[in-house]
Amino acid sequence: MIQFANQKTEAKNVLGGPLAVCGTDPMTGYFRDGCCNTDATDAGSHTVCVKVTSEFLEFSASRGNDLSTPNPMYGFPGLKPGDRWCLCAARWLEAFEAGVAPSVVLEATHEKALEIIDLEDLQQYAIAG
């Protein structure tokens, strides 16, 4: 069952509907609210809701962003394959171009991701929410 983000934000997903919750275990999102919400302070555009794979985690670490190792200082538990996470749009695009992009939950991917990624590319990796 898809849950939706706080309606007062009126956040929209890439399909034009209300932004669904991406993941709460671990708690994701730039604001750690479970959603891929964003604002002007989110320089990384953490807007793409993904289901991470070991292949993607290795790729991200090879690019200097180790998402597998916990970092308690930032309240980051470390990710494991199968976790859902709000990923930076540019990192998803980089992984897509390298052939290792993780699956995407379109209903939980913020429309702002479309400033960086084509909808058609996201749709190729779409999974059910």
N, CA, C and O atoms as CSV, one atom per row, in Angstrom:
chain,resi,resn,atom,element,x,y,z
A,1,MET,N,N,0.841,-1.190,0.000
A,1,MET,CA,C,0.000,0.000,0.000
A,1,MET,C,C,0.879,1.243,0.000
A,1,MET,O,O,1.802,1.354,0.806
A,2,ILE,N,N,0.600,2.160,-0.885
A,2,ILE,CA,C,1.379,3.381,-0.984
A,2,ILE,C,C,0.871,4.397,0.027
A,2,ILE,O,O,-0.326,4.666,0.120
A,3,GLN,N,N,1.814,4.955,0.784
A,3,GLN,CA,C,1.496,6.050,1.693
A,3,GLN,C,C,1.957,7.331,1.023
A,3,GLN,O,O,2.890,7.322,0.221
A,4,PHE,N,N,1.306,8.422,1.354
A,4,PHE,CA,C,1.662,9.680,0.725
A,4,PHE,C,C,2.286,10.635,1.710
A,4,PHE,O,O,2.024,10.587,2.912
A,5,ALA,N,N,3.127,11.514,1.169
A,5,ALA,CA,C,3.819,12.518,1.967
A,5,ALA,C,C,2.815,13.485,2.563
A,5,ALA,O,O,1.642,13.503,2.189
A,6,ASN,N,N,3.289,14.273,3.480
A,6,ASN,CA,C,2.477,15.309,4.103
A,6,ASN,C,C,1.860,16.189,3.017
A,6,ASN,O,O,2.575,16.830,2.247
A,7,GLN,N,N,0.560,16.213,2.963
A,7,GLN,CA,C,-0.127,16.935,1.890
A,7,GLN,C,C,0.070,18.446,1.948
A,7,GLN,O,O,-0.115,19.124,0.938
A,8,LYS,N,N,0.444,18.994,3.117
A,8,LYS,CA,C,0.616,20.447,3.187
A,8,LYS,C,C,1.774,20.917,2.320
A,8,LYS,O,O,1.815,22.082,1.926
A,9,THR,N,N,2.723,20.019,2.015
A,9,THR,CA,C,3.842,20.401,1.162
A,9,THR,C,C,3.429,20.444,-0.303
A,9,THR,O,O,4.080,21.097,-1.118
A,10,GLU,N,N,2.343,19.744,-0.637
A,10,GLU,CA,C,1.853,19.656,-2.002
A,10,GLU,C,C,2.930,19.151,-2.959
A,10,GLU,O,O,2.919,19.487,-4.143
A,11,ALA,N,N,3.850,18.353,-2.452
A,11,ALA,CA,C,4.900,17.802,-3.298
A,11,ALA,C,C,4.286,16.855,-4.322
A,11,ALA,O,O,3.351,16.112,-4.024
A,12,LYS,N,N,4.830,16.898,-5.525
A,12,LYS,CA,C,4.348,16.051,-6.611
A,12,LYS,C,C,5.439,15.076,-7.023
A,12,LYS,O,O,6.631,15.362,-6.914
A,13,ASN,N,N,5.002,13.922,-7.498
A,13,ASN,CA,C,5.957,12.944,-8.018
A,13,ASN,C,C,6.159,13.157,-9.514
A,13,ASN,O,O,5.529,14.026,-10.116
A,14,VAL,N,N,7.040,12.356,-10.108
A,14,VAL,CA,C,7.370,12.517,-11.531
A,14,VAL,C,C,6.203,12.201,-12.452
A,14,VAL,O,O,6.243,12.530,-13.638
A,15,LEU,N,N,5.168,11.570,-11.922
A,15,LEU,CA,C,3.976,11.257,-12.713
A,15,LEU,C,C,2.895,12.326,-12.567
A,15,LEU,O,O,1.850,12.247,-13.213
A,16,GLY,N,N,3.149,13.337,-11.707
A,16,GLY,CA,C,2.205,14.426,-11.505
A,16,GLY,C,C,1.253,14.230,-10.347
A,16,GLY,O,O,0.440,15.109,-10.062
A,17,GLY,N,N,1.337,13.089,-9.670
A,17,GLY,CA,C,0.476,12.822,-8.518
A,17,GLY,C,C,1.153,13.216,-7.225
A,17,GLY,O,O,2.271,13.733,-7.232
A,18,PRO,N,N,0.465,12.968,-6.096
A,18,PRO,CA,C,1.066,13.293,-4.799
A,18,PRO,C,C,2.286,12.412,-4.536
A,18,PRO,O,O,2.318,11.244,-4.921
A,19,LEU,N,N,3.284,12.988,-3.877
A,19,LEU,CA,C,4.520,12.278,-3.570
A,19,LEU,C,C,4.268,11.222,-2.497
A,19,LEU,O,O,3.811,11.539,-1.399
A,20,ALA,N,N,4.572,9.957,-2.823
A,20,ALA,CA,C,4.404,8.851,-1.878
A,20,ALA,C,C,5.635,8.728,-0.986
A,20,ALA,O,O,6.707,9.237,-1.312
A,21,VAL,N,N,5.467,8.055,0.124
A,21,VAL,CA,C,6.574,7.760,1.029
A,21,VAL,C,C,7.537,6.812,0.321
A,21,VAL,O,O,7.116,5.855,-0.329
A,22,CYS,N,N,8.824,7.085,0.454
A,22,CYS,CA,C,9.849,6.231,-0.157
A,22,CYS,C,C,10.239,5.112,0.799
A,22,CYS,O,O,10.161,3.938,0.439
A,23,GLY,N,N,10.654,5.457,2.005
A,23,GLY,CA,C,11.078,4.432,2.947
A,23,GLY,C,C,11.267,4.970,4.358
A,23,GLY,O,O,11.693,6.108,4.557
A,24,THR,N,N,10.944,4.131,5.327
A,24,THR,CA,C,11.087,4.540,6.728
A,24,THR,C,C,11.979,3.609,7.542
A,24,THR,O,O,12.198,3.842,8.731
A,25,ASP,N,N,12.495,2.558,6.911
A,25,ASP,CA,C,13.381,1.625,7.610
A,25,ASP,C,C,14.459,1.141,6.648
A,25,ASP,O,O,14.311,0.088,6.029
A,26,PRO,N,N,15.537,1.899,6.521
A,26,PRO,CA,C,15.911,3.072,7.323
A,26,PRO,C,C,15.151,4.323,6.873
A,26,PRO,O,O,14.649,4.403,5.752
A,27,MET,N,N,15.086,5.296,7.791
A,27,MET,CA,C,14.402,6.556,7.493
A,27,MET,C,C,15.212,7.313,6.447
A,27,MET,O,O,16.395,7.596,6.637
A,28,THR,N,N,14.551,7.632,5.345
A,28,THR,CA,C,15.241,8.288,4.233
A,28,THR,C,C,14.740,9.699,4.019
A,28,THR,O,O,13.879,10.189,4.749
A,29,GLY,N,N,15.285,10.336,3.019
A,29,GLY,CA,C,14.881,11.680,2.636
A,29,GLY,C,C,15.856,12.733,3.135
A,29,GLY,O,O,16.473,12.577,4.189
A,30,TYR,N,N,15.983,13.782,2.384
A,30,TYR,CA,C,16.844,14.904,2.759
A,30,TYR,C,C,16.466,15.422,4.140
A,30,TYR,O,O,17.330,15.825,4.919
A,31,PHE,N,N,15.153,15.411,4.440
A,31,PHE,CA,C,14.666,15.871,5.743
A,31,PHE,C,C,14.465,14.725,6.731
A,31,PHE,O,O,13.976,14.939,7.841
A,32,ARG,N,N,14.844,13.500,6.327
A,32,ARG,CA,C,14.645,12.286,7.123
A,32,ARG,C,C,13.178,12.187,7.572
A,32,ARG,O,O,12.866,11.956,8.740
A,33,ASP,N,N,12.296,12.374,6.572
A,33,ASP,CA,C,10.855,12.277,6.816
A,33,ASP,C,C,10.243,11.091,6.073
A,33,ASP,O,O,9.023,10.931,6.047
A,34,GLY,N,N,11.101,10.256,5.467
A,34,GLY,CA,C,10.619,9.096,4.731
A,34,GLY,C,C,10.275,9.378,3.284
A,34,GLY,O,O,9.974,8.459,2.522
A,35,CYS,N,N,10.317,10.654,2.900
A,35,CYS,CA,C,9.934,11.061,1.551
A,35,CYS,C,C,11.097,11.757,0.855
A,35,CYS,O,O,12.012,12.271,1.500
A,36,CYS,N,N,11.044,11.763,-0.460
A,36,CYS,CA,C,12.090,12.421,-1.252
A,36,CYS,C,C,11.748,13.890,-1.465
A,36,CYS,O,O,11.863,14.417,-2.572
A,37,ASN,N,N,11.323,14.545,-0.377
A,37,ASN,CA,C,11.053,15.976,-0.412
A,37,ASN,C,C,12.361,16.734,-0.594
A,37,ASN,O,O,13.435,16.214,-0.291
A,38,THR,N,N,12.268,17.950,-1.086
A,38,THR,CA,C,13.455,18.753,-1.351
A,38,THR,C,C,13.110,20.227,-1.206
A,38,THR,O,O,11.940,20.609,-1.183
A,39,ASP,N,N,14.136,21.036,-1.108
A,39,ASP,CA,C,13.967,22.488,-1.152
A,39,ASP,C,C,15.285,23.084,-1.643
A,39,ASP,O,O,16.181,22.350,-2.058
A,40,ALA,N,N,15.403,24.394,-1.598
A,40,ALA,CA,C,16.577,25.069,-2.138
A,40,ALA,C,C,17.865,24.721,-1.390
A,40,ALA,O,O,18.953,24.900,-1.938
A,41,THR,N,N,17.772,24.233,-0.165
A,41,THR,CA,C,18.980,23.888,0.593
A,41,THR,C,C,19.522,22.509,0.226
A,41,THR,O,O,20.626,22.154,0.638
A,42,ASP,N,N,18.766,21.728,-0.540
A,42,ASP,CA,C,19.164,20.373,-0.932
A,42,ASP,C,C,20.008,20.428,-2.206
A,42,ASP,O,O,19.511,20.183,-3.305
A,43,ALA,N,N,21.282,20.752,-2.042
A,43,ALA,CA,C,22.174,20.915,-3.191
A,43,ALA,C,C,22.323,19.627,-3.997
A,43,ALA,O,O,22.578,19.677,-5.201
A,44,GLY,N,N,22.165,18.467,-3.342
A,44,GLY,CA,C,22.314,17.192,-4.030
A,44,GLY,C,C,21.058,16.697,-4.717
A,44,GLY,O,O,21.102,15.689,-5.423
A,45,SER,N,N,19.947,17.375,-4.530
A,45,SER,CA,C,18.661,16.964,-5.097
A,45,SER,C,C,18.376,15.488,-4.798
A,45,SER,O,O,18.340,14.655,-5.704
A,46,HIS,N,N,18.174,15.182,-3.516
A,46,HIS,CA,C,17.883,13.818,-3.044
A,46,HIS,C,C,16.429,13.473,-3.366
A,46,HIS,O,O,15.586,13.395,-2.472
A,47,THR,N,N,16.152,13.271,-4.639
A,47,THR,CA,C,14.771,13.225,-5.116
A,47,THR,C,C,14.346,11.919,-5.767
A,47,THR,O,O,13.171,11.759,-6.098
A,48,VAL,N,N,15.270,10.976,-5.960
A,48,VAL,CA,C,14.939,9.734,-6.659
A,48,VAL,C,C,14.803,8.602,-5.643
A,48,VAL,O,O,15.770,8.247,-4.969
A,49,CYS,N,N,13.608,8.041,-5.538
A,49,CYS,CA,C,13.360,6.929,-4.624
A,49,CYS,C,C,13.803,5.636,-5.308
A,49,CYS,O,O,13.247,5.236,-6.330
A,50,VAL,N,N,14.819,4.991,-4.721
A,50,VAL,CA,C,15.368,3.777,-5.317
A,50,VAL,C,C,15.320,2.609,-4.339
A,50,VAL,O,O,15.184,2.785,-3.129
A,51,LYS,N,N,15.434,1.427,-4.900
A,51,LYS,CA,C,15.646,0.205,-4.136
A,51,LYS,C,C,17.080,-0.202,-4.451
A,51,LYS,O,O,17.372,-0.652,-5.559
A,52,VAL,N,N,17.977,-0.044,-3.472
A,52,VAL,CA,C,19.398,-0.229,-3.747
A,52,VAL,C,C,19.758,-1.700,-3.970
A,52,VAL,O,O,19.127,-2.609,-3.431
A,53,THR,N,N,20.788,-1.892,-4.779
A,53,THR,CA,C,21.334,-3.219,-5.072
A,53,THR,C,C,22.802,-3.235,-4.641
A,53,THR,O,O,23.410,-2.180,-4.460
A,54,SER,N,N,23.357,-4.412,-4.481
A,54,SER,CA,C,24.771,-4.506,-4.125
A,54,SER,C,C,25.630,-3.904,-5.239
A,54,SER,O,O,26.639,-3.253,-4.968
A,55,GLU,N,N,25.229,-4.121,-6.480
A,55,GLU,CA,C,25.968,-3.569,-7.614
A,55,GLU,C,C,26.005,-2.039,-7.555
A,55,GLU,O,O,27.047,-1.422,-7.780
A,56,PHE,N,N,24.849,-1.437,-7.248
A,56,PHE,CA,C,24.816,0.021,-7.146
A,56,PHE,C,C,25.639,0.501,-5.953
A,56,PHE,O,O,26.376,1.480,-6.072
A,57,LEU,N,N,25.528,-0.170,-4.809
A,57,LEU,CA,C,26.284,0.243,-3.625
A,57,LEU,C,C,27.787,0.206,-3.895
A,57,LEU,O,O,28.513,1.098,-3.455
A,58,GLU,N,N,28.255,-0.798,-4.603
A,58,GLU,CA,C,29.677,-0.879,-4.976
A,58,GLU,C,C,30.048,0.263,-5.913
A,58,GLU,O,O,31.104,0.878,-5.763
A,59,PHE,N,N,29.185,0.542,-6.873
A,59,PHE,CA,C,29.420,1.640,-7.808
A,59,PHE,C,C,29.510,2.970,-7.059
A,59,PHE,O,O,30.431,3.753,-7.294
A,60,SER,N,N,28.569,3.224,-6.169
A,60,SER,CA,C,28.556,4.478,-5.427
A,60,SER,C,C,29.825,4.624,-4.584
A,60,SER,O,O,30.416,5.702,-4.529
A,61,ALA,N,N,30.240,3.545,-3.932
A,61,ALA,CA,C,31.469,3.587,-3.139
A,61,ALA,C,C,32.678,3.884,-4.024
A,61,ALA,O,O,33.594,4.596,-3.612
A,62,SER,N,N,32.678,3.340,-5.237
A,62,SER,CA,C,33.797,3.581,-6.150
A,62,SER,C,C,33.849,5.032,-6.614
A,62,SER,O,O,34.872,5.493,-7.119
A,63,ARG,N,N,32.745,5.744,-6.442
A,63,ARG,CA,C,32.671,7.158,-6.812
A,63,ARG,C,C,32.848,8.066,-5.595
A,63,ARG,O,O,32.637,9.276,-5.678
A,64,GLY,N,N,33.239,7.470,-4.462
A,64,GLY,CA,C,33.523,8.261,-3.264
A,64,GLY,C,C,32.361,8.465,-2.323
A,64,GLY,O,O,32.460,9.250,-1.381
A,65,ASN,N,N,31.248,7.767,-2.560
A,65,ASN,CA,C,30.087,7.898,-1.671
A,65,ASN,C,C,29.715,6.515,-1.154
A,65,ASN,O,O,28.902,5.817,-1.761
A,66,ASP,N,N,30.305,6.123,-0.043
A,66,ASP,CA,C,30.065,4.823,0.564
A,66,ASP,C,C,28.740,4.856,1.320
A,66,ASP,O,O,28.648,5.405,2.418
A,67,LEU,N,N,27.723,4.261,0.714
A,67,LEU,CA,C,26.393,4.238,1.329
A,67,LEU,C,C,26.165,2.992,2.169
A,67,LEU,O,O,25.109,2.855,2.787
A,68,SER,N,N,27.133,2.079,2.206
A,68,SER,CA,C,26.978,0.833,2.962
A,68,SER,C,C,27.441,0.943,4.406
A,68,SER,O,O,26.931,0.243,5.281
A,69,THR,N,N,28.395,1.812,4.655
A,69,THR,CA,C,28.982,1.929,5.985
A,69,THR,C,C,28.186,2.902,6.847
A,69,THR,O,O,27.944,4.035,6.431
A,70,PRO,N,N,27.775,2.478,8.045
A,70,PRO,CA,C,27.066,3.390,8.946
A,70,PRO,C,C,27.923,4.612,9.297
A,70,PRO,O,O,29.143,4.513,9.426
A,71,ASN,N,N,27.271,5.746,9.445
A,71,ASN,CA,C,27.929,6.966,9.879
A,71,ASN,C,C,27.069,7.583,10.978
A,71,ASN,O,O,26.245,8.457,10.711
A,72,PRO,N,N,27.266,7.118,12.231
A,72,PRO,CA,C,26.423,7.569,13.345
A,72,PRO,C,C,26.429,9.082,13.553
A,72,PRO,O,O,25.441,9.648,14.022
A,73,MET,N,N,27.528,9.734,13.209
A,73,MET,CA,C,27.611,11.183,13.388
A,73,MET,C,C,26.492,11.901,12.629
A,73,MET,O,O,26.027,12.959,13.050
A,74,TYR,N,N,26.069,11.315,11.510
A,74,TYR,CA,C,25.001,11.904,10.707
A,74,TYR,C,C,23.694,11.124,10.823
A,74,TYR,O,O,22.752,11.366,10.068
A,75,GLY,N,N,23.641,10.191,11.768
A,75,GLY,CA,C,22.431,9.394,11.937
A,75,GLY,C,C,22.169,8.482,10.760
A,75,GLY,O,O,21.022,8.140,10.472
A,76,PHE,N,N,23.244,8.083,10.071
A,76,PHE,CA,C,23.110,7.252,8.872
A,76,PHE,C,C,23.431,5.799,9.216
A,76,PHE,O,O,24.541,5.497,9.653
A,77,PRO,N,N,22.463,4.895,9.022
A,77,PRO,CA,C,22.646,3.496,9.439
A,77,PRO,C,C,23.453,2.640,8.469
A,77,PRO,O,O,23.839,1.521,8.808
A,78,GLY,N,N,23.711,3.151,7.266
A,78,GLY,CA,C,24.323,2.320,6.226
A,78,GLY,C,C,23.221,1.549,5.515
A,78,GLY,O,O,22.252,1.116,6.140
A,79,LEU,N,N,23.373,1.382,4.220
A,79,LEU,CA,C,22.340,0.711,3.423
A,79,LEU,C,C,22.771,-0.692,3.057
A,79,LEU,O,O,23.958,-1.000,2.961
A,80,LYS,N,N,21.759,-1.541,2.853
A,80,LYS,CA,C,21.999,-2.895,2.368
A,80,LYS,C,C,21.067,-3.130,1.174
A,80,LYS,O,O,20.049,-2.453,1.033
A,81,PRO,N,N,21.418,-4.083,0.326
A,81,PRO,CA,C,20.555,-4.351,-0.833
A,81,PRO,C,C,19.103,-4.556,-0.403
A,81,PRO,O,O,18.816,-5.251,0.572
A,82,GLY,N,N,18.206,-3.940,-1.150
A,82,GLY,CA,C,16.778,-4.027,-0.854
A,82,GLY,C,C,16.233,-2.815,-0.117
A,82,GLY,O,O,15.025,-2.582,-0.123
A,83,ASP,N,N,17.114,-2.033,0.524
A,83,ASP,CA,C,16.656,-0.819,1.211
A,83,ASP,C,C,16.163,0.191,0.187
A,83,ASP,O,O,16.670,0.267,-0.932
A,84,ARG,N,N,15.159,0.969,0.597
A,84,ARG,CA,C,14.681,2.063,-0.248
A,84,ARG,C,C,15.287,3.356,0.272
A,84,ARG,O,O,15.351,3.586,1.479
A,85,TRP,N,N,15.734,4.203,-0.660
A,85,TRP,CA,C,16.501,5.379,-0.280
A,85,TRP,C,C,16.275,6.509,-1.274
A,85,TRP,O,O,16.114,6.268,-2.470
A,86,CYS,N,N,16.264,7.739,-0.778
A,86,CYS,CA,C,16.164,8.920,-1.639
A,86,CYS,C,C,17.567,9.273,-2.107
A,86,CYS,O,O,18.388,9.781,-1.344
A,87,LEU,N,N,17.815,9.000,-3.343
A,87,LEU,CA,C,19.131,9.146,-3.939
A,87,LEU,C,C,19.246,10.479,-4.681
A,87,LEU,O,O,18.265,10.998,-5.211
A,88,CYS,N,N,20.456,11.013,-4.704
A,88,CYS,CA,C,20.717,12.225,-5.489
A,88,CYS,C,C,20.440,11.933,-6.962
A,88,CYS,O,O,20.860,10.904,-7.492
A,89,ALA,N,N,19.740,12.838,-7.607
A,89,ALA,CA,C,19.373,12.637,-9.004
A,89,ALA,C,C,20.611,12.484,-9.893
A,89,ALA,O,O,20.620,11.640,-10.790
A,90,ALA,N,N,21.640,13.276,-9.660
A,90,ALA,CA,C,22.843,13.188,-10.492
A,90,ALA,C,C,23.543,11.846,-10.308
A,90,ALA,O,O,24.104,11.317,-11.268
A,91,ARG,N,N,23.527,11.279,-9.094
A,91,ARG,CA,C,24.159,9.978,-8.869
A,91,ARG,C,C,23.376,8.880,-9.578
A,91,ARG,O,O,23.969,7.964,-10.150
A,92,TRP,N,N,22.025,8.966,-9.545
A,92,TRP,CA,C,21.232,7.973,-10.265
A,92,TRP,C,C,21.553,8.040,-11.759
A,92,TRP,O,O,21.732,7.010,-12.408
A,93,LEU,N,N,21.624,9.254,-12.296
A,93,LEU,CA,C,21.922,9.414,-13.718
A,93,LEU,C,C,23.305,8.856,-14.046
A,93,LEU,O,O,23.486,8.206,-15.075
A,94,GLU,N,N,24.264,9.106,-13.186
A,94,GLU,CA,C,25.615,8.577,-13.381
A,94,GLU,C,C,25.585,7.040,-13.396
A,94,GLU,O,O,26.222,6.411,-14.241
A,95,ALA,N,N,24.845,6.447,-12.459
A,95,ALA,CA,C,24.718,4.984,-12.401
A,95,ALA,C,C,23.979,4.456,-13.634
A,95,ALA,O,O,24.334,3.406,-14.170
A,96,PHE,N,N,22.967,5.175,-14.076
A,96,PHE,CA,C,22.225,4.804,-15.283
A,96,PHE,C,C,23.169,4.757,-16.487
A,96,PHE,O,O,23.160,3.801,-17.263
A,97,GLU,N,N,23.970,5.792,-16.625
A,97,GLU,CA,C,24.894,5.858,-17.759
A,97,GLU,C,C,25.966,4.774,-17.682
A,97,GLU,O,O,26.521,4.379,-18.707
A,98,ALA,N,N,26.264,4.286,-16.466
A,98,ALA,CA,C,27.248,3.219,-16.273
A,98,ALA,C,C,26.614,1.830,-16.320
A,98,ALA,O,O,27.316,0.823,-16.227
A,99,GLY,N,N,25.285,1.773,-16.466
A,99,GLY,CA,C,24.583,0.494,-16.548
A,99,GLY,C,C,24.332,-0.190,-15.217
A,99,GLY,O,O,24.097,-1.397,-15.180
A,100,VAL,N,N,24.377,0.565,-14.113
A,100,VAL,CA,C,24.168,-0.025,-12.785
A,100,VAL,C,C,23.105,0.723,-11.965
A,100,VAL,O,O,23.125,0.690,-10.734
A,101,ALA,N,N,22.187,1.388,-12.654
A,101,ALA,CA,C,21.151,2.153,-11.939
A,101,ALA,C,C,20.234,1.228,-11.147
A,101,ALA,O,O,19.831,0.172,-11.635
A,102,PRO,N,N,19.907,1.635,-9.917
A,102,PRO,CA,C,18.947,0.847,-9.141
A,102,PRO,C,C,17.515,1.118,-9.611
A,102,PRO,O,O,17.247,2.106,-10.294
A,103,SER,N,N,16.605,0.223,-9.232
A,103,SER,CA,C,15.187,0.382,-9.556
A,103,SER,C,C,14.642,1.647,-8.901
A,103,SER,O,O,15.164,2.118,-7.890
A,104,VAL,N,N,13.578,2.187,-9.502
A,104,VAL,CA,C,12.993,3.453,-9.074
A,104,VAL,C,C,11.511,3.269,-8.751
A,104,VAL,O,O,10.793,2.575,-9.471
A,105,VAL,N,N,11.061,3.898,-7.662
A,105,VAL,CA,C,9.643,3.958,-7.327
A,105,VAL,C,C,9.151,5.333,-7.801
A,105,VAL,O,O,9.369,6.350,-7.142
A,106,LEU,N,N,8.487,5.336,-8.952
A,106,LEU,CA,C,8.088,6.600,-9.570
A,106,LEU,C,C,7.151,7.421,-8.685
A,106,LEU,O,O,7.273,8.644,-8.620
A,107,GLU,N,N,6.224,6.759,-8.011
A,107,GLU,CA,C,5.250,7.477,-7.170
A,107,GLU,C,C,5.919,8.190,-5.996
A,107,GLU,O,O,5.354,9.126,-5.429
A,108,ALA,N,N,7.127,7.746,-5.632
A,108,ALA,CA,C,7.850,8.330,-4.506
A,108,ALA,C,C,9.059,9.153,-4.957
A,108,ALA,O,O,9.848,9.601,-4.125
A,109,THR,N,N,9.208,9.352,-6.265
A,109,THR,CA,C,10.304,10.154,-6.810
A,109,THR,C,C,9.790,11.563,-7.088
A,109,THR,O,O,8.839,11.752,-7.847
A,110,HIS,N,N,10.429,12.541,-6.468
A,110,HIS,CA,C,9.998,13.941,-6.555
A,110,HIS,C,C,10.139,14.473,-7.983
A,110,HIS,O,O,11.101,14.156,-8.683
A,111,GLU,N,N,9.173,15.280,-8.398
A,111,GLU,CA,C,9.179,15.846,-9.748
A,111,GLU,C,C,10.441,16.648,-10.050
A,111,GLU,O,O,10.801,16.804,-11.217
A,112,LYS,N,N,11.109,17.153,-9.043
A,112,LYS,CA,C,12.334,17.931,-9.244
A,112,LYS,C,C,13.432,17.084,-9.902
A,112,LYS,O,O,14.338,17.627,-10.534
A,113,ALA,N,N,13.353,15.764,-9.756
A,113,ALA,CA,C,14.337,14.883,-10.396
A,113,ALA,C,C,14.330,15.057,-11.913
A,113,ALA,O,O,15.337,14.811,-12.578
A,114,LEU,N,N,13.189,15.481,-12.455
A,114,LEU,CA,C,13.064,15.639,-13.903
A,114,LEU,C,C,13.894,16.809,-14.442
A,114,LEU,O,O,14.033,16.958,-15.656
A,115,GLU,N,N,14.441,17.629,-13.559
A,115,GLU,CA,C,15.342,18.695,-13.996
A,115,GLU,C,C,16.695,18.114,-14.416
A,115,GLU,O,O,17.476,18.767,-15.108
A,116,ILE,N,N,16.960,16.869,-13.984
A,116,ILE,CA,C,18.249,16.230,-14.229
A,116,ILE,C,C,18.108,14.952,-15.064
A,116,ILE,O,O,18.982,14.627,-15.867
A,117,ILE,N,N,16.997,14.232,-14.863
A,117,ILE,CA,C,16.803,12.916,-15.479
A,117,ILE,C,C,15.549,12.933,-16.355
A,117,ILE,O,O,14.535,13.520,-15.977
A,118,ASP,N,N,15.618,12.294,-17.515
A,118,ASP,CA,C,14.437,12.162,-18.378
A,118,ASP,C,C,13.474,11.136,-17.775
A,118,ASP,O,O,13.900,10.094,-17.276
A,119,LEU,N,N,12.192,11.437,-17.824
A,119,LEU,CA,C,11.175,10.525,-17.313
A,119,LEU,C,C,11.286,9.155,-17.974
A,119,LEU,O,O,11.121,8.133,-17.308
A,120,GLU,N,N,11.560,9.124,-19.257
A,120,GLU,CA,C,11.658,7.851,-19.975
A,120,GLU,C,C,12.757,6.959,-19.389
A,120,GLU,O,O,12.606,5.739,-19.333
A,121,ASP,N,N,13.860,7.570,-18.954
A,121,ASP,CA,C,14.940,6.802,-18.343
A,121,ASP,C,C,14.495,6.231,-17.001
A,121,ASP,O,O,14.767,5.070,-16.697
A,122,LEU,N,N,13.818,7.038,-16.206
A,122,LEU,CA,C,13.302,6.557,-14.920
A,122,LEU,C,C,12.300,5.418,-15.129
A,122,LEU,O,O,12.316,4.427,-14.400
A,123,GLN,N,N,11.436,5.568,-16.122
A,123,GLN,CA,C,10.409,4.559,-16.380
A,123,GLN,C,C,10.990,3.207,-16.733
A,123,GLN,O,O,10.375,2.181,-16.442
A,124,GLN,N,N,12.165,3.177,-17.358
A,124,GLN,CA,C,12.819,1.916,-17.696
A,124,GLN,C,C,13.163,1.107,-16.449
A,124,GLN,O,O,13.262,-0.119,-16.514
A,125,TYR,N,N,13.346,1.786,-15.311
A,125,TYR,CA,C,13.764,1.147,-14.068
A,125,TYR,C,C,12.656,1.129,-13.012
A,125,TYR,O,O,12.907,0.850,-11.840
A,126,ALA,N,N,11.437,1.427,-13.440
A,126,ALA,CA,C,10.319,1.532,-12.510
A,126,ALA,C,C,9.921,0.197,-11.896
A,126,ALA,O,O,9.868,-0.832,-12.569
A,127,ILE,N,N,9.643,0.248,-10.595
A,127,ILE,CA,C,9.074,-0.879,-9.858
A,127,ILE,C,C,7.849,-0.382,-9.110
A,127,ILE,O,O,7.680,0.821,-8.913
A,128,ALA,N,N,7.004,-1.300,-8.696
A,128,ALA,CA,C,5.799,-0.933,-7.950
A,128,ALA,C,C,6.175,-0.406,-6.565
A,128,ALA,O,O,7.135,-0.858,-5.940
A,129,GLY,N,N,5.380,0.567,-6.110
A,129,GLY,CA,C,5.607,1.150,-4.792
A,129,GLY,C,C,5.192,0.233,-3.729
A,129,GLY,O,O,5.312,0.562,-2.548
